[in-house]
Amino acid sequence: MAKVIRAGKHTTRAKSVGAKAPAAAASGRRATRPSARKGAAERSAGRNPERVQAIVATLAAAYPQAECALHHRNAWELLVATILSAQCTDVRVNMVTPELFRRYPTPQDLAAAPLPAIEELIRTTGFYHNKAVSISGAAKKITAEFAGQVPRDMAALLTLPGVARKTANVVLGVAFGIADGIVVDTHVQRISRRLDVTAEEDPKRIEQDLMAVIPRPEWIAFSHRVIAHGRQTCIARKPKCDVCPLERLCYSQDKTYWSDAAKDAAHPAAAAAKKSANRRAG
Ligand code: SF4
């Protein structure tokens, strides 16, 4: 898809690296936002397989050790910690869970715990009443219907209170090594859009877009790496584009720095003209 790229004073229409301009943009008609509901040819050119592969490989090289930041010793603890991490930092969750798991180490223990006692222990994670209801409900269901074991499949996980696809993907990927989907948290959401791998806003649709272009063996590590990238470099308000390993592949409208390589990649015709002029001059 053609993107309006703003670098400093420049406002230019350009196409992505190795991408073909869509018909609407080429003909001067206003380009519409690509959608997961449209055909592949109409989707964002940022989803070009070579470009996506370069993004995946660059993230792998930049964040080889990226992993889940929530402390846990088993699938049950990870499930609880992930539910508690909604609208809360992992650091804060990690401060709360040791005492919670010391007092109620198993689903059976938590299922028998009074709600006010759970609320008191998780109060600082925010939305503590709803979260207490969710983890207590999940504990009861796991105890009653899954023999005290966290289920290993998406459909069963989604029946647990407080569990949607993001939490289920975290548990399946991190605790069991099962790549059933891709974790789409706020970092993955923002960065996938900045990198033009999706134009969607709904996490479920973003996940579908990512699953269609990221090789399945990369699904689990990809989200860990994107989350690490979001925490360290591609920050929401002021991304550190000048030190970003993906900079030359990125043509996000809110970039804070443009290298010559990125400009050339985003404006291939202008780069070719400049090269040819230099050849003639020199
Ligand atoms: S270049 Fe900037 S906006 Fe693009 S991925 Fe890197 S930090 Fe994020």
Boltz pocket constraint, residues with backbone or C-beta under 6 A from the ligand:
constraints:
  - pocket:
      binder: B
      contacts: [[A, 191], [A, 194], [A, 195], [A, 233], [A, 234], [A, 235], [A, 239], [A, 240], [A, 241], [A, 244], [A, 245], [A, 246], [A, 247], [A, 248], [A, 250], [A, 251], [A, 252], [A, 254], [A, 255], [A, 256], [A, 257]]
      max_distance: 6.0
